[in-house]
Amino acid sequence: EDALMRNFAAADRMTSMMERFGMEEGEALEHKWLNKSVETAQKRVEQRNYQWRKRVLDFDDVMNKQREIVYGYRNDVLNTEDPREEIVEVINQAIPAKVNEYMNERDDGRPDYTELLGWINETFPLRLTHDDMDWDNKSEDQVAEDLVERIKSAYELKSEHEDPDKLDGLERHIILVAIDRLWQQHLYSMDALREGVSLRSHGQKDPLVEYKNEAFKLFGDLMESIQSEAVGNLFKSTTNLENFENFLKMLPQNFSGADDVPAAVDQGQIAETGSSSTLAEDQVESADSGVKLNLPKRRPTVQVGRNDNCPCGSGKKYKQCCGRMA
Protein backbone atom coordinates (compact mmCIF):
# COMPACT_ATOMS: atom_id res chain seq x y z
CA GLU A 1 0.00 0.00 0.00
CA ASP A 2 3.02 2.29 0.16
CA ALA A 3 3.19 4.93 -2.60
CA LEU A 4 6.64 3.69 -3.57
CA MET A 5 5.33 0.17 -4.17
CA ARG A 6 2.16 1.30 -5.92
CA ASN A 7 4.01 3.49 -8.43
CA PHE A 8 7.13 1.44 -9.10
CA ALA A 9 6.76 -2.21 -8.05
CA ALA A 10 3.43 -3.62 -9.32
CA ALA A 11 1.86 -3.57 -5.84
CA ASP A 12 -1.35 -5.35 -6.96
CA ARG A 13 0.53 -8.43 -8.10
CA MET A 14 2.60 -8.52 -4.93
CA THR A 15 -0.56 -8.24 -2.78
CA SER A 16 -2.16 -11.21 -4.58
CA MET A 17 1.00 -13.23 -4.10
CA MET A 18 1.11 -12.55 -0.37
CA GLU A 19 -2.54 -13.59 -0.04
CA ARG A 20 -1.82 -16.88 -1.80
CA PHE A 21 0.95 -17.57 0.67
CA GLY A 22 -1.64 -17.34 3.45
CA MET A 23 -0.36 -14.24 5.18
CA GLU A 24 -2.91 -12.74 7.52
CA GLU A 25 -3.68 -9.20 8.67
CA GLY A 26 -1.07 -7.85 11.09
CA GLU A 27 1.54 -10.47 10.19
CA ALA A 28 5.04 -9.23 9.32
CA LEU A 29 5.71 -9.33 5.58
CA GLU A 30 8.93 -11.25 5.12
CA HIS A 31 9.82 -12.82 1.81
CA LYS A 32 12.80 -12.59 -0.52
CA TRP A 33 10.51 -11.71 -3.43
CA LEU A 34 9.06 -8.84 -1.45
CA ASN A 35 12.52 -7.57 -0.53
CA LYS A 36 13.56 -7.75 -4.16
CA SER A 37 10.45 -5.80 -5.21
CA VAL A 38 11.24 -3.05 -2.73
CA GLU A 39 14.84 -2.82 -4.00
CA THR A 40 13.61 -2.66 -7.60
CA ALA A 41 11.17 0.13 -6.72
CA GLN A 42 13.91 2.13 -4.98
CA LYS A 43 16.24 1.80 -7.97
CA ARG A 44 13.53 3.03 -10.31
CA VAL A 45 12.89 6.05 -8.07
CA GLU A 46 16.59 6.86 -7.97
CA GLN A 47 16.86 6.57 -11.75
CA ARG A 48 13.90 8.87 -12.23
CA ASN A 49 15.30 11.47 -9.81
CA TYR A 50 18.69 11.23 -11.49
CA GLN A 51 17.14 11.94 -14.87
CA TRP A 52 15.31 14.94 -13.42
CA ARG A 53 18.47 16.33 -11.85
CA LYS A 54 20.41 15.74 -15.06
CA ARG A 55 17.70 17.55 -17.02
CA VAL A 56 17.85 20.53 -14.70
CA LEU A 57 21.65 20.64 -15.00
CA ASP A 58 21.40 20.50 -18.80
CA PHE A 59 19.13 23.56 -18.74
CA ASP A 60 21.36 25.33 -16.21
CA ASP A 61 24.46 24.55 -18.27
CA VAL A 62 23.09 26.64 -21.15
CA MET A 63 22.65 29.64 -18.85
CA ASN A 64 26.05 29.11 -17.21
CA LYS A 65 27.87 29.20 -20.56
CA GLN A 66 26.19 32.48 -21.43
CA ARG A 67 26.99 33.85 -17.98
CA GLU A 68 30.66 32.93 -18.37
CA ILE A 69 30.89 34.77 -21.69
CA VAL A 70 29.12 37.92 -20.46
CA TYR A 71 30.99 38.05 -17.15
CA GLY A 72 34.27 37.39 -18.95
CA TYR A 73 33.57 40.31 -21.28
CA ARG A 74 32.62 42.48 -18.33
CA ASN A 75 35.84 41.59 -16.47
CA ASP A 76 37.88 42.37 -19.58
CA VAL A 77 36.34 45.84 -19.71
CA LEU A 78 36.99 46.37 -16.00
CA ASN A 79 40.58 45.14 -16.01
CA THR A 80 41.87 46.42 -19.34
CA GLU A 81 44.58 49.04 -19.18
CA ASP A 82 43.31 50.71 -22.37
CA PRO A 83 39.48 50.96 -22.48
CA ARG A 84 39.82 52.76 -25.82
CA GLU A 85 40.62 49.40 -27.42
CA GLU A 86 37.28 48.04 -26.20
CA ILE A 87 35.50 51.11 -27.59
CA VAL A 88 37.17 50.70 -30.97
CA GLU A 89 36.30 47.01 -31.02
CA VAL A 90 32.66 47.83 -30.30
CA ILE A 91 32.62 50.33 -33.18
CA ASN A 92 34.28 47.85 -35.55
CA GLN A 93 31.64 45.20 -34.80
CA ALA A 94 28.47 47.23 -34.31
CA ILE A 95 28.64 49.44 -37.40
CA PRO A 96 29.09 46.67 -40.03
CA ALA A 97 26.28 44.69 -38.36
CA LYS A 98 23.97 47.69 -38.55
CA VAL A 99 24.90 48.40 -42.16
CA ASN A 100 24.21 44.78 -43.04
CA GLU A 101 20.82 45.00 -41.30
CA TYR A 102 19.68 47.97 -43.36
CA MET A 103 21.26 46.95 -46.67
CA ASN A 104 20.61 43.19 -46.80
CA GLU A 105 18.24 41.97 -44.10
CA ARG A 106 15.13 43.92 -45.09
CA ASP A 107 11.82 42.18 -45.76
CA ASP A 108 11.71 43.24 -49.40
CA GLY A 109 15.41 42.46 -49.94
CA ARG A 110 16.17 46.03 -51.06
CA PRO A 111 18.67 48.32 -49.27
CA ASP A 112 17.03 51.01 -47.16
CA TYR A 113 19.54 53.85 -47.44
CA THR A 114 17.19 56.46 -45.98
CA GLU A 115 16.65 54.59 -42.70
CA LEU A 116 20.36 53.78 -42.44
CA LEU A 117 21.25 57.44 -42.95
CA GLY A 118 18.63 58.48 -40.41
CA TRP A 119 20.04 56.05 -37.82
CA ILE A 120 23.58 57.30 -38.44
CA ASN A 121 22.69 60.99 -38.02
CA GLU A 122 20.53 60.24 -34.98
CA THR A 123 23.14 58.14 -33.20
CA PHE A 124 26.35 59.95 -34.11
CA PRO A 125 27.30 63.62 -34.55
CA LEU A 126 27.68 63.20 -38.29
CA ARG A 127 25.66 65.38 -40.63
CA LEU A 128 25.77 63.03 -43.57
CA THR A 129 23.75 63.15 -46.76
CA HIS A 130 23.15 60.65 -49.54
CA ASP A 131 25.78 62.42 -51.63
CA ASP A 132 28.36 62.01 -48.84
CA MET A 133 27.87 58.25 -48.75
CA ASP A 134 27.75 57.70 -52.54
CA TRP A 135 25.80 54.45 -52.14
CA ASP A 136 25.83 53.46 -55.83
CA ASN A 137 29.61 53.35 -56.11
CA LYS A 138 30.34 51.54 -52.84
CA SER A 139 29.87 47.99 -51.68
CA GLU A 140 28.44 47.13 -48.28
CA ASP A 141 31.93 46.60 -46.83
CA GLN A 142 33.11 49.93 -48.20
CA VAL A 143 30.12 51.75 -46.71
CA ALA A 144 30.75 50.15 -43.33
CA GLU A 145 34.46 50.96 -43.48
CA ASP A 146 33.73 54.58 -44.40
CA LEU A 147 31.29 54.98 -41.51
CA VAL A 148 33.68 53.36 -39.04
CA GLU A 149 36.45 55.80 -39.97
CA ARG A 150 34.13 58.81 -39.72
CA ILE A 151 32.88 57.74 -36.30
CA LYS A 152 36.38 57.07 -35.00
CA SER A 153 37.52 60.52 -36.19
CA ALA A 154 34.58 62.21 -34.51
CA TYR A 155 35.20 60.31 -31.28
CA GLU A 156 38.89 61.21 -31.29
CA LEU A 157 37.95 64.87 -31.66
CA LYS A 158 35.53 64.62 -28.75
CA SER A 159 38.08 62.76 -26.59
CA GLU A 160 40.63 65.55 -26.99
CA HIS A 161 38.36 67.84 -24.96
CA GLU A 162 37.51 65.36 -22.20
CA ASP A 163 39.13 65.22 -18.77
CA PRO A 164 42.06 62.82 -19.37
CA ASP A 165 42.01 61.62 -15.76
CA LYS A 166 38.38 60.54 -16.07
CA LEU A 167 38.22 59.46 -19.69
CA ASP A 168 39.20 55.82 -19.03
CA GLY A 169 36.50 55.56 -16.40
CA LEU A 170 33.92 57.06 -18.75
CA GLU A 171 34.77 54.62 -21.53
CA ARG A 172 34.47 51.70 -19.13
CA HIS A 173 31.21 53.14 -17.82
CA ILE A 174 29.70 53.36 -21.32
CA ILE A 175 30.19 49.64 -21.98
CA LEU A 176 29.43 48.40 -18.45
CA VAL A 177 26.10 50.23 -18.29
CA ALA A 178 25.03 48.57 -21.54
CA ILE A 179 26.14 45.13 -20.32
CA ASP A 180 24.46 45.36 -16.91
CA ARG A 181 21.13 46.72 -18.14
CA LEU A 182 20.71 44.37 -21.08
CA TRP A 183 21.97 41.33 -19.16
CA GLN A 184 19.22 41.81 -16.59
CA GLN A 185 16.62 41.95 -19.35
CA HIS A 186 18.14 38.84 -20.91
CA LEU A 187 17.75 36.92 -17.64
CA TYR A 188 14.01 37.66 -17.60
CA SER A 189 13.73 36.51 -21.21
CA MET A 190 15.55 33.27 -20.44
CA ASP A 191 13.30 32.58 -17.45
CA ALA A 192 10.21 33.07 -19.59
CA LEU A 193 11.65 30.80 -22.28
CA ARG A 194 12.39 28.05 -19.78
CA GLU A 195 8.89 28.15 -18.34
CA GLY A 196 7.20 27.92 -21.73
CA VAL A 197 9.50 25.57 -23.64
CA SER A 198 8.23 22.47 -21.80
CA LEU A 199 4.93 22.79 -23.67
CA ARG A 200 6.70 21.97 -26.94
CA SER A 201 6.92 18.35 -25.85
CA HIS A 202 3.23 18.11 -26.85
CA GLY A 203 4.40 18.74 -30.40
CA GLN A 204 6.84 15.80 -30.23
CA LYS A 205 9.81 18.14 -29.78
CA ASP A 206 12.56 17.83 -27.20
CA PRO A 207 12.22 20.83 -24.84
CA LEU A 208 15.97 20.86 -24.15
CA VAL A 209 16.87 21.05 -27.84
CA GLU A 210 14.28 23.78 -28.37
CA TYR A 211 15.60 25.66 -25.34
CA LYS A 212 19.17 25.54 -26.62
CA ASN A 213 18.16 26.80 -30.08
CA GLU A 214 16.07 29.67 -28.73
CA ALA A 215 18.69 30.56 -26.11
CA PHE A 216 21.36 30.78 -28.80
CA LYS A 217 19.26 33.26 -30.77
CA LEU A 218 18.52 35.35 -27.67
CA PHE A 219 22.19 35.45 -26.73
CA GLY A 220 23.17 36.61 -30.21
CA ASP A 221 20.62 39.40 -29.97
CA LEU A 222 21.96 40.29 -26.51
CA MET A 223 25.54 40.77 -27.70
CA GLU A 224 24.41 42.84 -30.68
CA SER A 225 22.24 44.99 -28.42
CA ILE A 226 25.13 45.57 -26.00
CA GLN A 227 27.36 46.79 -28.83
CA SER A 228 24.60 48.92 -30.36
CA GLU A 229 23.74 50.61 -27.05
CA ALA A 230 27.38 51.22 -26.16
CA VAL A 231 28.00 52.81 -29.56
CA GLY A 232 24.87 54.93 -29.18
CA ASN A 233 26.12 56.32 -25.86
CA LEU A 234 29.57 57.33 -27.09
CA PHE A 235 28.49 60.86 -27.99
CA LYS A 236 25.86 61.22 -25.27
CA SER A 237 28.30 61.00 -22.35
CA THR A 238 31.03 63.28 -21.13
CA THR A 239 33.41 63.39 -18.19
CA ASN A 240 32.40 66.92 -17.33
CA LEU A 241 29.72 69.16 -18.75
CA GLU A 242 31.91 72.24 -18.31
CA ASN A 243 34.67 70.64 -20.38
CA PHE A 244 32.20 69.90 -23.12
CA GLU A 245 30.98 73.50 -23.12
CA ASN A 246 34.59 74.66 -23.44
CA PHE A 247 34.90 72.30 -26.38
CA LEU A 248 31.90 73.99 -28.00
CA LYS A 249 33.45 77.43 -27.59
CA MET A 250 36.54 76.33 -29.51
CA LEU A 251 34.51 75.27 -32.52
CA PRO A 252 33.36 77.58 -35.33
CA GLN A 253 29.67 77.52 -34.44
CA ASN A 254 27.93 77.86 -37.79
CA PHE A 255 24.48 76.74 -36.70
CA SER A 256 22.08 75.49 -39.29
CA GLY A 257 18.48 76.58 -39.42
CA ALA A 258 15.61 74.59 -38.01
CA ASP A 259 14.69 73.27 -41.45
CA ASP A 260 18.10 71.67 -41.86
CA VAL A 261 18.01 69.76 -38.59
CA PRO A 262 16.90 66.12 -38.86
CA ALA A 263 13.81 65.29 -36.84
CA ALA A 264 15.81 62.77 -34.83
CA VAL A 265 18.04 65.48 -33.38
CA ASP A 266 15.75 68.50 -33.48
CA GLN A 267 15.22 68.63 -29.74
CA GLY A 268 17.01 67.26 -26.68
CA GLN A 269 17.82 67.68 -23.05
CA ILE A 270 20.96 68.01 -20.99
CA ALA A 271 20.82 65.78 -17.92
CA GLU A 272 23.97 65.23 -15.91
CA THR A 273 24.10 62.00 -13.89
CA GLY A 274 27.20 61.00 -11.92
CA SER A 275 30.28 61.17 -14.12
CA SER A 276 28.43 61.17 -17.43
CA SER A 277 26.02 63.58 -19.12
CA THR A 278 23.36 63.10 -21.79
CA LEU A 279 23.66 65.86 -24.37
CA ALA A 280 21.11 67.50 -26.63
CA GLU A 281 22.14 67.71 -30.25
CA ASP A 282 22.07 70.19 -33.14
CA GLN A 283 24.37 70.38 -36.12
CA VAL A 284 27.73 72.17 -36.25
CA GLU A 285 30.71 71.65 -38.51
CA SER A 286 34.34 71.83 -37.40
CA ALA A 287 36.37 73.52 -40.14
CA ASP A 288 39.69 72.44 -38.62
CA SER A 289 39.06 68.71 -38.59
CA GLY A 290 36.50 68.35 -41.36
CA VAL A 291 34.30 66.34 -38.99
CA LYS A 292 30.66 67.36 -38.88
CA LEU A 293 29.27 67.37 -35.38
CA ASN A 294 25.83 67.60 -33.82
CA LEU A 295 26.09 70.03 -30.92
CA PRO A 296 23.70 71.79 -28.54
CA LYS A 297 21.68 74.52 -30.20
CA ARG A 298 21.79 77.93 -28.56
CA ARG A 299 18.70 80.07 -28.59
CA PRO A 300 19.08 83.85 -28.96
CA THR A 301 18.10 85.87 -25.94
CA VAL A 302 16.35 89.25 -25.99
CA GLN A 303 17.39 91.87 -23.45
CA VAL A 304 14.48 94.05 -22.21
CA GLY A 305 15.21 97.28 -20.37
CA ARG A 306 13.30 98.03 -17.18
CA ASN A 307 11.76 101.18 -18.70
CA ASP A 308 10.92 99.55 -22.04
CA ASN A 309 7.45 98.38 -22.91
CA CYS A 310 6.77 94.89 -21.59
CA PRO A 311 7.01 92.29 -24.40
CA CYS A 312 3.85 90.58 -23.11
CA GLY A 313 1.77 93.28 -24.82
CA SER A 314 0.14 94.78 -21.71
CA GLY A 315 1.24 98.34 -22.60
CA LYS A 316 2.95 98.78 -19.24
CA LYS A 317 6.63 99.27 -18.61
CA TYR A 318 8.59 96.09 -18.06
CA LYS A 319 9.52 97.03 -14.45
CA GLN A 320 5.81 97.50 -13.61
CA CYS A 321 4.66 94.32 -15.33
CA CYS A 322 6.57 91.08 -15.83
CA GLY A 323 9.75 92.70 -14.50
CA ARG A 324 8.29 92.78 -10.99
CA MET A 325 8.22 88.96 -10.97
CA ALA A 326 11.75 88.63 -12.29
C-alpha positions as CSV (number, residue, x, y, z in Angstrom):
1,E,0.0,0.0,0.0
2,D,3.0,2.3,0.2
3,A,3.2,4.9,-2.6
4,L,6.6,3.7,-3.6
5,M,5.3,0.2,-4.2
6,R,2.2,1.3,-5.9
7,N,4.0,3.5,-8.4
8,F,7.1,1.4,-9.1
9,A,6.8,-2.2,-8.0
10,A,3.4,-3.6,-9.3
11,A,1.9,-3.6,-5.8
12,D,-1.4,-5.4,-7.0
13,R,0.5,-8.4,-8.1
14,M,2.6,-8.5,-4.9
15,T,-0.6,-8.2,-2.8
16,S,-2.2,-11.2,-4.6
17,M,1.0,-13.2,-4.1
18,M,1.1,-12.5,-0.4
19,E,-2.5,-13.6,0.0
20,R,-1.8,-16.9,-1.8
21,F,0.9,-17.6,0.7
22,G,-1.6,-17.3,3.4
23,M,-0.4,-14.2,5.2
24,E,-2.9,-12.7,7.5
25,E,-3.7,-9.2,8.7
26,G,-1.1,-7.8,11.1
27,E,1.5,-10.5,10.2
28,A,5.0,-9.2,9.3
29,L,5.7,-9.3,5.6
30,E,8.9,-11.2,5.1
31,H,9.8,-12.8,1.8
32,K,12.8,-12.6,-0.5
33,W,10.5,-11.7,-3.4
34,L,9.1,-8.8,-1.4
35,N,12.5,-7.6,-0.5
36,K,13.6,-7.7,-4.2
37,S,10.5,-5.8,-5.2
38,V,11.2,-3.1,-2.7
39,E,14.8,-2.8,-4.0
40,T,13.6,-2.7,-7.6
41,A,11.2,0.1,-6.7
42,Q,13.9,2.1,-5.0
43,K,16.2,1.8,-8.0
44,R,13.5,3.0,-10.3
45,V,12.9,6.0,-8.1
46,E,16.6,6.9,-8.0
47,Q,16.9,6.6,-11.7
48,R,13.9,8.9,-12.2
49,N,15.3,11.5,-9.8
50,Y,18.7,11.2,-11.5
51,Q,17.1,11.9,-14.9
52,W,15.3,14.9,-13.4
53,R,18.5,16.3,-11.9
54,K,20.4,15.7,-15.1
55,R,17.7,17.5,-17.0
56,V,17.9,20.5,-14.7
57,L,21.6,20.6,-15.0
58,D,21.4,20.5,-18.8
59,F,19.1,23.6,-18.7
60,D,21.4,25.3,-16.2
61,D,24.5,24.6,-18.3
62,V,23.1,26.6,-21.1
63,M,22.6,29.6,-18.9
64,N,26.1,29.1,-17.2
65,K,27.9,29.2,-20.6
66,Q,26.2,32.5,-21.4
67,R,27.0,33.8,-18.0
68,E,30.7,32.9,-18.4
69,I,30.9,34.8,-21.7
70,V,29.1,37.9,-20.5
71,Y,31.0,38.1,-17.1
72,G,34.3,37.4,-18.9
73,Y,33.6,40.3,-21.3
74,R,32.6,42.5,-18.3
75,N,35.8,41.6,-16.5
76,D,37.9,42.4,-19.6
77,V,36.3,45.8,-19.7
78,L,37.0,46.4,-16.0
79,N,40.6,45.1,-16.0
80,T,41.9,46.4,-19.3
81,E,44.6,49.0,-19.2
82,D,43.3,50.7,-22.4
83,P,39.5,51.0,-22.5
84,R,39.8,52.8,-25.8
85,E,40.6,49.4,-27.4
86,E,37.3,48.0,-26.2
87,I,35.5,51.1,-27.6
88,V,37.2,50.7,-31.0
89,E,36.3,47.0,-31.0
90,V,32.7,47.8,-30.3
91,I,32.6,50.3,-33.2
92,N,34.3,47.9,-35.5
93,Q,31.6,45.2,-34.8
94,A,28.5,47.2,-34.3
95,I,28.6,49.4,-37.4
96,P,29.1,46.7,-40.0
97,A,26.3,44.7,-38.4
98,K,24.0,47.7,-38.6
99,V,24.9,48.4,-42.2
100,N,24.2,44.8,-43.0
101,E,20.8,45.0,-41.3
102,Y,19.7,48.0,-43.4
103,M,21.3,46.9,-46.7
104,N,20.6,43.2,-46.8
105,E,18.2,42.0,-44.1
106,R,15.1,43.9,-45.1
107,D,11.8,42.2,-45.8
108,D,11.7,43.2,-49.4
109,G,15.4,42.5,-49.9
110,R,16.2,46.0,-51.1
111,P,18.7,48.3,-49.3
112,D,17.0,51.0,-47.2
113,Y,19.5,53.8,-47.4
114,T,17.2,56.5,-46.0
115,E,16.7,54.6,-42.7
116,L,20.4,53.8,-42.4
117,L,21.3,57.4,-43.0
118,G,18.6,58.5,-40.4
119,W,20.0,56.1,-37.8
120,I,23.6,57.3,-38.4
121,N,22.7,61.0,-38.0
122,E,20.5,60.2,-35.0
123,T,23.1,58.1,-33.2
124,F,26.3,59.9,-34.1
125,P,27.3,63.6,-34.6
126,L,27.7,63.2,-38.3
127,R,25.7,65.4,-40.6
128,L,25.8,63.0,-43.6
129,T,23.7,63.2,-46.8
130,H,23.2,60.6,-49.5
131,D,25.8,62.4,-51.6
132,D,28.4,62.0,-48.8
133,M,27.9,58.3,-48.8
134,D,27.8,57.7,-52.5
135,W,25.8,54.4,-52.1
136,D,25.8,53.5,-55.8
137,N,29.6,53.4,-56.1
138,K,30.3,51.5,-52.8
139,S,29.9,48.0,-51.7
140,E,28.4,47.1,-48.3
141,D,31.9,46.6,-46.8
142,Q,33.1,49.9,-48.2
143,V,30.1,51.7,-46.7
144,A,30.7,50.1,-43.3
145,E,34.5,51.0,-43.5
146,D,33.7,54.6,-44.4
147,L,31.3,55.0,-41.5
148,V,33.7,53.4,-39.0
149,E,36.4,55.8,-40.0
150,R,34.1,58.8,-39.7
151,I,32.9,57.7,-36.3
152,K,36.4,57.1,-35.0
153,S,37.5,60.5,-36.2
154,A,34.6,62.2,-34.5
155,Y,35.2,60.3,-31.3
156,E,38.9,61.2,-31.3
157,L,37.9,64.9,-31.7
158,K,35.5,64.6,-28.8
159,S,38.1,62.8,-26.6
160,E,40.6,65.5,-27.0
161,H,38.4,67.8,-25.0
162,E,37.5,65.4,-22.2
163,D,39.1,65.2,-18.8
164,P,42.1,62.8,-19.4
165,D,42.0,61.6,-15.8
166,K,38.4,60.5,-16.1
167,L,38.2,59.5,-19.7
168,D,39.2,55.8,-19.0
169,G,36.5,55.6,-16.4
170,L,33.9,57.1,-18.7
171,E,34.8,54.6,-21.5
172,R,34.5,51.7,-19.1
173,H,31.2,53.1,-17.8
174,I,29.7,53.4,-21.3
175,I,30.2,49.6,-22.0
176,L,29.4,48.4,-18.5
177,V,26.1,50.2,-18.3
178,A,25.0,48.6,-21.5
179,I,26.1,45.1,-20.3
180,D,24.5,45.4,-16.9
181,R,21.1,46.7,-18.1
182,L,20.7,44.4,-21.1
183,W,22.0,41.3,-19.2
184,Q,19.2,41.8,-16.6
185,Q,16.6,42.0,-19.4
186,H,18.1,38.8,-20.9
187,L,17.7,36.9,-17.6
188,Y,14.0,37.7,-17.6
189,S,13.7,36.5,-21.2
190,M,15.5,33.3,-20.4
191,D,13.3,32.6,-17.4
192,A,10.2,33.1,-19.6
193,L,11.6,30.8,-22.3
194,R,12.4,28.1,-19.8
195,E,8.9,28.2,-18.3
196,G,7.2,27.9,-21.7
197,V,9.5,25.6,-23.6
198,S,8.2,22.5,-21.8
199,L,4.9,22.8,-23.7
200,R,6.7,22.0,-26.9
201,S,6.9,18.4,-25.9
202,H,3.2,18.1,-26.9
203,G,4.4,18.7,-30.4
204,Q,6.8,15.8,-30.2
205,K,9.8,18.1,-29.8
206,D,12.6,17.8,-27.2
207,P,12.2,20.8,-24.8
208,L,16.0,20.9,-24.2
209,V,16.9,21.1,-27.8
210,E,14.3,23.8,-28.4
211,Y,15.6,25.7,-25.3
212,K,19.2,25.5,-26.6
213,N,18.2,26.8,-30.1
214,E,16.1,29.7,-28.7
215,A,18.7,30.6,-26.1
216,F,21.4,30.8,-28.8
217,K,19.3,33.3,-30.8
218,L,18.5,35.4,-27.7
219,F,22.2,35.4,-26.7
220,G,23.2,36.6,-30.2
221,D,20.6,39.4,-30.0
222,L,22.0,40.3,-26.5
223,M,25.5,40.8,-27.7
224,E,24.4,42.8,-30.7
225,S,22.2,45.0,-28.4
226,I,25.1,45.6,-26.0
227,Q,27.4,46.8,-28.8
228,S,24.6,48.9,-30.4
229,E,23.7,50.6,-27.0
230,A,27.4,51.2,-26.2
231,V,28.0,52.8,-29.6
232,G,24.9,54.9,-29.2
233,N,26.1,56.3,-25.9
234,L,29.6,57.3,-27.1
235,F,28.5,60.9,-28.0
236,K,25.9,61.2,-25.3
237,S,28.3,61.0,-22.4
238,T,31.0,63.3,-21.1
239,T,33.4,63.4,-18.2
240,N,32.4,66.9,-17.3
241,L,29.7,69.2,-18.7
242,E,31.9,72.2,-18.3
243,N,34.7,70.6,-20.4
244,F,32.2,69.9,-23.1
245,E,31.0,73.5,-23.1
246,N,34.6,74.7,-23.4
247,F,34.9,72.3,-26.4
248,L,31.9,74.0,-28.0
249,K,33.5,77.4,-27.6
250,M,36.5,76.3,-29.5
251,L,34.5,75.3,-32.5
252,P,33.4,77.6,-35.3
253,Q,29.7,77.5,-34.4
254,N,27.9,77.9,-37.8
255,F,24.5,76.7,-36.7
256,S,22.1,75.5,-39.3
257,G,18.5,76.6,-39.4
258,A,15.6,74.6,-38.0
259,D,14.7,73.3,-41.5
260,D,18.1,71.7,-41.9
261,V,18.0,69.8,-38.6
262,P,16.9,66.1,-38.9
263,A,13.8,65.3,-36.8
264,A,15.8,62.8,-34.8
265,V,18.0,65.5,-33.4
266,D,15.7,68.5,-33.5
267,Q,15.2,68.6,-29.7
268,G,17.0,67.3,-26.7
269,Q,17.8,67.7,-23.0
270,I,21.0,68.0,-21.0
271,A,20.8,65.8,-17.9
272,E,24.0,65.2,-15.9
273,T,24.1,62.0,-13.9
274,G,27.2,61.0,-11.9
275,S,30.3,61.2,-14.1
276,S,28.4,61.2,-17.4
277,S,26.0,63.6,-19.1
278,T,23.4,63.1,-21.8
279,L,23.7,65.9,-24.4
280,A,21.1,67.5,-26.6
281,E,22.1,67.7,-30.3
282,D,22.1,70.2,-33.1
283,Q,24.4,70.4,-36.1
284,V,27.7,72.2,-36.2
285,E,30.7,71.6,-38.5
286,S,34.3,71.8,-37.4
287,A,36.4,73.5,-40.1
288,D,39.7,72.4,-38.6
289,S,39.1,68.7,-38.6
290,G,36.5,68.3,-41.4
291,V,34.3,66.3,-39.0
292,K,30.7,67.4,-38.9
293,L,29.3,67.4,-35.4
294,N,25.8,67.6,-33.8
295,L,26.1,70.0,-30.9
296,P,23.7,71.8,-28.5
297,K,21.7,74.5,-30.2
298,R,21.8,77.9,-28.6
299,R,18.7,80.1,-28.6
300,P,19.1,83.9,-29.0
301,T,18.1,85.9,-25.9
302,V,16.3,89.3,-26.0
303,Q,17.4,91.9,-23.4
304,V,14.5,94.0,-22.2
305,G,15.2,97.3,-20.4
306,R,13.3,98.0,-17.2
307,N,11.8,101.2,-18.7
308,D,10.9,99.6,-22.0
309,N,7.5,98.4,-22.9
310,C,6.8,94.9,-21.6
311,P,7.0,92.3,-24.4
312,C,3.9,90.6,-23.1
313,G,1.8,93.3,-24.8
314,S,0.1,94.8,-21.7
315,G,1.2,98.3,-22.6
316,K,2.9,98.8,-19.2
317,K,6.6,99.3,-18.6
318,Y,8.6,96.1,-18.1
319,K,9.5,97.0,-14.5
320,Q,5.8,97.5,-13.6
321,C,4.7,94.3,-15.3
322,C,6.6,91.1,-15.8
323,G,9.8,92.7,-14.5
324,R,8.3,92.8,-11.0
325,M,8.2,89.0,-11.0
326,A,11.8,88.6,-12.3
